[in-house]
């Protein structure tokens, strides 16, 4: 998003800094290496942004992420732990069809507050 320049050993160099959303929803910053021309920096920035948009996990739903996690971790977990995790995942069934990038902490807090008030 931003292009910065500096003088290094008598040469002007260019760098880009951009922000992107990680799979967990957090905002991450990417600082590039230094390029000899501004054109190179702008081109690399656009390639990076496009690559982040095309990542396969960007369009996963909450249920798909949970299933992937269980698939990757079930061998190292005890059977009782796997069962407990599945129960927790089923408790969060209202989030199953929502894309993971669209779930906010406020939504989760509201969900649990409504569960408390029903009890």
N, CA, C and O of each residue as an XYZ file, in Angstrom:
476
protein
N       0.815     -1.194      0.000
C       0.000      0.000      0.000
C       0.860      1.259      0.000
O       0.506      2.266     -0.613
N       1.993      1.188      0.695
C       2.874      2.350      0.742
C       4.233      1.967      0.175
O       4.723      0.857      0.385
N       4.826      2.899     -0.539
C       6.145      2.703     -1.118
C       7.094      3.672     -0.424
O       6.827      4.872     -0.352
N       8.198      3.147      0.083
C       9.187      3.960      0.789
C      10.499      3.934      0.020
O      10.813      2.967     -0.674
N      11.257      5.014      0.157
C      12.563      5.074     -0.499
C      13.619      5.427      0.533
O      13.325      5.986      1.590
N      14.863      5.084      0.196
C      16.004      5.428      1.042
C      17.232      5.563      0.155
O      17.278      5.061     -0.968
N      18.210      6.248      0.691
C      19.506      6.328      0.023
C      20.430      5.348      0.736
O      20.640      5.441      1.945
N      20.976      4.410     -0.026
C      21.859      3.404      0.550
C      23.080      3.263     -0.352
O      22.964      2.887     -1.518
N      24.255      3.570      0.203
C      25.508      3.536     -0.558
C      25.435      4.375     -1.825
O      25.954      3.989     -2.873
N      24.786      5.522     -1.714
C      24.698      6.443     -2.837
C      23.649      6.089     -3.876
O      23.541      6.769     -4.896
N      22.872      5.034     -3.637
C      21.823      4.619     -4.572
C      20.467      4.737     -3.898
O      20.331      4.477     -2.702
N      19.478      5.126     -4.666
C      18.120      5.186     -4.141
C      17.504      3.801     -4.257
O      17.585      3.157     -5.303
N      16.884      3.348     -3.165
C      16.235      2.044     -3.145
C      14.779      2.209     -2.705
O      14.417      3.189     -2.053
N      13.953      1.223     -3.081
C      12.517      1.288     -2.831
C      12.041      0.027     -2.122
O      12.547     -1.070     -2.357
N      11.067      0.211     -1.259
C      10.493     -0.889     -0.491
C       8.981     -0.669     -0.392
O       8.519      0.472     -0.357
N       8.208     -1.767     -0.345
C       6.772     -1.611     -0.103
C       6.410     -2.157      1.275
O       7.069     -3.050      1.808
N       5.361     -1.602      1.823
C       4.791     -2.088      3.074
C       3.290     -2.207      2.855
O       2.628     -1.258      2.434
N       2.774     -3.383      3.147
C       1.347     -3.611      2.965
C       0.806     -4.435      4.123
O       1.560     -5.086      4.847
N      -0.491     -4.396      4.284
C      -1.153     -5.163      5.327
C      -2.083     -6.175      4.679
O      -2.664     -5.922      3.623
N      -2.214     -7.320      5.327
C      -3.116     -8.352      4.842
C      -3.752     -9.051      6.026
O      -3.282     -8.933      7.158
N      -4.822     -9.777      5.756
C      -5.533    -10.485      6.812
C      -5.074    -11.939      6.819
O      -5.139    -12.620      5.796
N      -4.609    -12.412      7.973
C      -4.182    -13.797      8.122
C      -5.404    -14.696      8.277
O      -6.523    -14.210      8.437
N      -5.184    -16.005      8.228
C      -6.292    -16.941      8.308
C      -7.062    -16.818      9.613
O      -8.265    -17.077      9.649
N      -6.386    -16.429     10.681
C      -7.069    -16.295     11.966
C      -7.796    -14.962     12.102
O      -8.391    -14.678     13.142
N      -7.749    -14.147     11.053
C      -8.452    -12.871     11.065
C      -7.623    -11.701     11.546
O      -8.064    -10.553     11.492
N      -6.423    -11.990     12.017
C      -5.575    -10.899     12.498
C      -4.967    -10.138     11.321
O      -4.836    -10.668     10.217
N      -4.607     -8.906     11.580
C      -4.030     -8.041     10.551
C      -2.513     -8.159     10.639
O      -1.932     -7.924     11.699
N      -1.877     -8.517      9.544
C      -0.423     -8.698      9.492
C       0.188     -7.653      8.574
O      -0.451     -7.164      7.642
N       1.441     -7.325      8.860
C       2.180     -6.354      8.050
C       3.288     -7.059      7.293
O       3.968     -7.924      7.845
N       3.469     -6.704      6.054
C       4.532     -7.259      5.222
C       5.423     -6.127      4.753
O       4.960     -5.201      4.088
N       6.706     -6.198      5.099
C       7.712     -5.271      4.592
C       8.558     -6.025      3.582
O       9.054     -7.113      3.877
N       8.726     -5.470      2.416
C       9.491     -6.155      1.383
C      10.975     -5.891      1.552
O      11.403     -5.094      2.387
N      11.745     -6.591      0.726
C      13.173     -6.271      0.636
C      13.306     -4.966     -0.143
O      12.313     -4.444     -0.649
N      14.493     -4.449     -0.242
C      14.725     -3.192     -0.956
C      14.983     -3.478     -2.432
O      15.753     -4.375     -2.776
N      14.330     -2.706     -3.299
C      14.455     -2.853     -4.747
C      15.199     -1.660     -5.314
O      15.224     -0.588     -4.709
N      15.810     -1.851     -6.486
C      16.580     -0.785     -7.111
C      15.691      0.247     -7.804
O      16.095      1.398     -7.970
N      14.476     -0.158     -8.212
C      13.576      0.786     -8.866
C      12.200      0.759     -8.194
O      11.790     -0.241     -7.605
N      11.521      1.866     -8.301
C      10.170      1.959     -7.742
C       9.224      1.029     -8.491
O       8.317      0.449     -7.895
N       9.432      0.890     -9.778
C       8.589      0.034    -10.606
C       8.642     -1.418    -10.120
O       7.614     -2.093    -10.063
N       9.833     -1.893     -9.774
C       9.971     -3.257     -9.258
C       9.207     -3.427     -7.946
O       8.539     -4.441     -7.741
N       9.304     -2.444     -7.069
C       8.619     -2.514     -5.776
C       7.105     -2.544     -5.955
O       6.420     -3.325     -5.294
N       6.583     -1.713     -6.832
C       5.138     -1.671     -7.079
C       4.671     -2.994     -7.679
O       3.621     -3.509     -7.295
N       5.436     -3.546     -8.610
C       5.080     -4.806     -9.239
C       5.062     -5.945     -8.214
O       4.119     -6.735     -8.179
N       6.089     -6.027     -7.392
C       6.154     -7.077     -6.365
C       5.026     -6.942     -5.355
O       4.494     -7.945     -4.878
N       4.657     -5.708     -5.026
C       3.550     -5.487     -4.098
C       2.251     -6.029     -4.690
O       1.489     -6.699     -3.993
N       1.991     -5.751     -5.950
C       0.760     -6.231     -6.575
C       0.745     -7.756     -6.668
O      -0.307     -8.375     -6.512
N       1.897     -8.360     -6.920
C       1.989     -9.824     -6.970
C       1.701    -10.409     -5.588
O       0.981    -11.401     -5.474
N       2.257     -9.804     -4.540
C       2.032    -10.279     -3.173
C       0.553    -10.188     -2.802
O      -0.010    -11.136     -2.253
N      -0.069     -9.068     -3.096
C      -1.486     -8.873     -2.760
C      -2.353     -9.876     -3.511
O      -3.281    -10.441     -2.933
N      -2.067    -10.101     -4.771
C      -2.842    -11.066     -5.555
C      -2.668    -12.476     -5.007
O      -3.632    -13.239     -4.942
N      -1.449    -12.826     -4.613
C      -1.181    -14.151     -4.057
C      -1.966    -14.358     -2.759
O      -2.488    -15.446     -2.514
N      -2.046    -13.320     -1.934
C      -2.796    -13.417     -0.677
C      -4.290    -13.583     -0.943
O      -4.974    -14.303     -0.215
N      -4.795    -12.925     -1.974
C      -6.218    -13.045     -2.305
C      -6.546    -14.425     -2.859
O      -7.668    -14.907     -2.699
N      -5.576    -15.065     -3.510
C      -5.809    -16.360     -4.148
C      -5.519    -17.548     -3.237
O      -5.662    -18.694     -3.664
N      -5.115    -17.299     -1.990
C      -4.796    -18.419     -1.102
C      -6.026    -19.280     -0.881
O      -7.135    -18.761     -0.751
N      -5.839    -20.577     -0.839
C      -6.992    -21.491     -0.805
C      -7.835    -21.410      0.462
O      -9.023    -21.727      0.418
N      -7.265    -21.002      1.574
C      -8.027    -20.995      2.820
C      -8.889    -19.749      3.001
O      -9.634    -19.663      3.978
N      -8.810    -18.802      2.106
C      -9.572    -17.562      2.260
C     -11.079    -17.787      2.203
O     -11.830    -17.032      2.821
N     -11.533    -18.789      1.490
C     -12.961    -18.999      1.320
C     -13.498    -20.182      2.119
O     -14.592    -20.669      1.834
N     -12.757    -20.645      3.102
C     -13.212    -21.780      3.899
C     -14.238    -21.347      4.934
O     -14.173    -20.246      5.480
N     -15.176    -22.234      5.185
C     -16.143    -21.974      6.242
C     -15.573    -22.441      7.573
O     -14.560    -23.139      7.624
N     -16.242    -22.045      8.643
C     -15.814    -22.432      9.984
C     -15.763    -23.952     10.115
O     -14.806    -24.494     10.668
N     -16.771    -24.631      9.618
C     -16.840    -26.097      9.706
C     -15.684    -26.740      8.944
O     -15.103    -27.715      9.421
N     -15.340    -26.215      7.777
C     -14.232    -26.768      6.994
C     -12.906    -26.597      7.719
O     -12.065    -27.495      7.692
N     -12.713    -25.457      8.363
C     -11.480    -25.229      9.126
C     -11.413    -26.196     10.305
O     -10.358    -26.765     10.588
N     -12.538    -26.381     10.990
C     -12.570    -27.322     12.117
C     -12.262    -28.739     11.644
O     -11.502    -29.457     12.293
N     -12.838    -29.139     10.537
C     -12.587    -30.474      9.996
C     -11.118    -30.661      9.619
O     -10.533    -31.712      9.882
N     -10.530    -29.642      9.005
C      -9.102    -29.713      8.662
C      -8.241    -29.829      9.918
O      -7.282    -30.600      9.957
N      -8.594    -29.057     10.938
C      -7.833    -29.102     12.183
C      -7.931    -30.488     12.822
O      -6.925    -31.046     13.260
N      -9.146    -31.040     12.871
C      -9.331    -32.375     13.453
C      -8.554    -33.421     12.650
O      -7.934    -34.317     13.223
N      -8.592    -33.303     11.351
C      -7.882    -34.244     10.496
C      -6.373    -34.213     10.753
O      -5.717    -35.255     10.749
N      -5.830    -33.022     10.975
C      -4.397    -32.876     11.194
C      -3.969    -33.277     12.602
O      -2.816    -33.655     12.808
N      -4.880    -33.201     13.575
C      -4.482    -33.388     14.964
C      -5.057    -34.610     15.661
O      -4.695    -34.879     16.806
N      -5.940    -35.359     15.012
C      -6.604    -36.439     15.731
C      -5.635    -37.547     16.156
O      -5.896    -38.225     17.150
N      -4.546    -37.747     15.448
C      -3.595    -38.812     15.794
C      -2.825    -38.516     17.077
O      -2.457    -39.435     17.809
N      -2.586    -37.265     17.345
C      -1.812    -36.926     18.538
C      -2.686    -36.676     19.766
O      -2.167    -36.479     20.864
N      -4.004    -36.682     19.590
C      -4.922    -36.440     20.693
C      -5.507    -37.750     21.211
O      -5.670    -38.715     20.465
N      -5.815    -37.760     22.493
C      -6.499    -38.911     23.074
C      -7.931    -38.942     22.541
O      -8.484    -37.905     22.177
N      -8.522    -40.121     22.498
C      -9.905    -40.220     22.003
C     -10.888    -39.347     22.784
O     -11.808    -38.779     22.195
N     -10.706    -39.234     24.092
C     -11.619    -38.397     24.879
C     -11.470    -36.922     24.514
O     -12.453    -36.181     24.509
N     -10.258    -36.500     24.212
C     -10.026    -35.118     23.804
C     -10.679    -34.855     22.448
O     -11.286    -33.803     22.245
N     -10.558    -35.799     21.526
C     -11.207    -35.662     20.217
C     -12.713    -35.540     20.382
O     -13.352    -34.712     19.733
N     -13.269    -36.360     21.242
C     -14.707    -36.308     21.479
C     -15.105    -34.932     22.023
O     -16.086    -34.342     21.569
N     -14.342    -34.423     22.996
C     -14.629    -33.120     23.590
C     -14.557    -32.016     22.536
O     -15.417    -31.136     22.501
N     -13.549    -32.058     21.687
C     -13.417    -31.053     20.624
C     -14.614    -31.104     19.671
O     -15.120    -30.063     19.252
N     -15.062    -32.308     19.331
C     -16.220    -32.441     18.448
C     -17.468    -31.870     19.094
O     -18.298    -31.262     18.418
N     -17.608    -32.063     20.410
C     -18.758    -31.494     21.126
C     -18.710    -29.975     21.053
O     -19.726    -29.333     20.788
N     -17.528    -29.396     21.290
C     -17.384    -27.936     21.206
C     -17.700    -27.415     19.807
O     -18.353    -26.384     19.649
N     -17.232    -28.134     18.806
C     -17.501    -27.725     17.426
C     -18.999    -27.777     17.147
O     -19.537    -26.884     16.493
N     -19.666    -28.800     17.628
C     -21.113    -28.907     17.428
C     -21.869    -27.821     18.184
O     -22.927    -27.380     17.736
N     -21.341    -27.387     19.323
C     -21.963    -26.290     20.067
C     -21.967    -25.004     19.239
O     -22.866    -24.173     19.365
N     -20.969    -24.860     18.408
C     -20.823    -23.655     17.598
C     -21.472    -23.815     16.215
O     -21.046    -23.184     15.247
N     -22.474    -24.641     16.136
C     -23.126    -24.923     14.844
C     -23.665    -23.686     14.116
O     -23.717    -23.706     12.887
N     -24.073    -22.605     14.808
C     -24.503    -21.423     14.046
C     -23.407    -20.810     13.171
O     -23.703    -20.065     12.237
N     -22.152    -21.122     13.470
C     -21.037    -20.568     12.700
C     -20.572    -21.497     11.578
O     -19.709    -21.108     10.791
N     -21.112    -22.699     11.482
C     -20.610    -23.697     10.538
C     -20.604    -23.223      9.091
O     -19.668    -23.534      8.355
N     -21.607    -22.489      8.665
C     -21.706    -22.098      7.259
C     -21.159    -20.705      6.970
O     -21.280    -20.214      5.848
N     -20.565    -20.073      7.959
C     -20.016    -18.725      7.778
C     -18.540    -18.843      7.405
O     -17.804    -19.647      7.977
N     -18.130    -18.043      6.453
C     -16.710    -18.038      6.086
C     -15.886    -17.575      7.281
O     -16.284    -16.671      8.016
N     -14.748    -18.200      7.458
C     -13.917    -17.958      8.636
C     -13.474    -16.500      8.714
O     -13.332    -15.953      9.807
N     -13.258    -15.873      7.569
C     -12.804    -14.476      7.578
C     -13.908    -13.509      7.984
O     -13.630    -12.354      8.309
N     -15.166    -13.969      7.970
C     -16.290    -13.098      8.324
C     -16.724    -13.225      9.783
O     -17.598    -12.483     10.232
N     -16.130    -14.149     10.521
C     -16.488    -14.320     11.929
C     -15.644    -13.362     12.762
O     -14.415    -13.370     12.691
N     -16.314    -12.557     13.534
C     -15.639    -11.578     14.399
C     -15.758    -12.023     15.848
O     -16.656    -12.791     16.194
N     -14.874    -11.553     16.678
C     -14.918    -11.915     18.099
C     -16.207    -11.435     18.748
O     -16.704    -12.063     19.682
N     -16.747    -10.334     18.264
C     -18.016     -9.819     18.792
C     -19.137    -10.828     18.534
O     -20.006    -11.015     19.386
N     -19.126    -11.474     17.378
C     -20.132    -12.479     17.058
C     -20.061    -13.660     18.028
O     -21.085    -14.158     18.496
N     -18.851    -14.092     18.315
C     -18.660    -15.217     19.234
C     -19.089    -14.815     20.641
O     -19.764    -15.584     21.326
N     -18.703    -13.612     21.079
C     -19.108    -13.129     22.396
C     -20.628    -13.056     22.507
O     -21.198    -13.471     23.516
N     -21.274    -12.542     21.495
C     -22.737    -12.445     21.488
C     -23.372    -13.827     21.562
O     -24.360    -14.024     22.270
N     -22.811    -14.772     20.839
C     -23.320    -16.137     20.855
C     -23.264    -16.713     22.268
O     -24.246    -17.283     22.743
N     -22.128    -16.569     22.939
C     -21.993    -17.133     24.284
C     -22.823    -16.375     25.311
O     -23.314    -16.974     26.267
N     -22.985    -15.082     25.129
C     -23.840    -14.319     26.027
C     -25.293    -14.770     25.905
O     -26.010    -14.857     26.903
N     -25.720    -15.055     24.681
C     -27.099    -15.533     24.508
C     -27.276    -16.930     25.114
O     -28.351    -17.257     25.618
N     -26.230    -17.746     25.064
C     -26.276    -19.070     25.699
C     -26.390    -18.925     27.222
O     -27.126    -19.672     27.866
N     -25.661    -17.964     27.790
C     -25.702    -17.732     29.243
C     -27.093    -17.283     29.680
O     -27.616    -17.748     30.693
N     -27.681    -16.382     28.912
C     -28.980    -15.847     29.297
C     -30.091    -16.895     29.185
O     -31.089    -16.803     29.901
N     -29.940    -17.883     28.309
C     -30.932    -18.955     28.187
C     -30.833    -19.956     29.330
O     -31.813    -20.625     29.656
N     -29.655    -20.061     29.939
C     -29.460    -21.036     31.021
C     -30.075    -20.602     32.309
O     -29.991    -21.320     33.306
